[in-house]
């Protein structure tokens, strides 16, 4: 009788574990970089000593009727973590102390959507730090050191890697 009681008690837990709790939303992420930042095919290229900024990270094209991101964590080379909790999750990166070469910039954030399970999203970028731009010493017009980038912000729509929390 005792075994039957335990089986009866465990039955709801077994049914819950079989349910589909991994109902994850489908969405894209719009990432906006500051003007002058060179981004192509998931690779950010920046001369050493020049900073770059991610201006915003927002969800778009969502299957949920309402979706929001939690605190966004920027991770550089699996080590340094920078977290921001305020939307639009702006972050500026200084590169003078980064060695020339390839680095990993990972962006991680929780995703909360109505009628969906909480999820964790990840965006990966290759960050290439190139040799510093030579200082041209300036001229009398006060425009020395200008890299010639006069374009607007770079906005990209990317598909994140999503997993249940």
Secondary structure, DSSP 8 states (H G I E B T S, - for coil): -HHHHHHHHHHHHHHHHHS--------EEEEEE-TT-EEETTEEEEETT--EEEEEEEEES-SSSSEEEEEEEEEETTTEEEEE-STT--EEE--TTS-SEEEEEEEEEEEEETTS--EEEEEEEEEEEE---------TTS-TT--------EEEEE--EEEE-
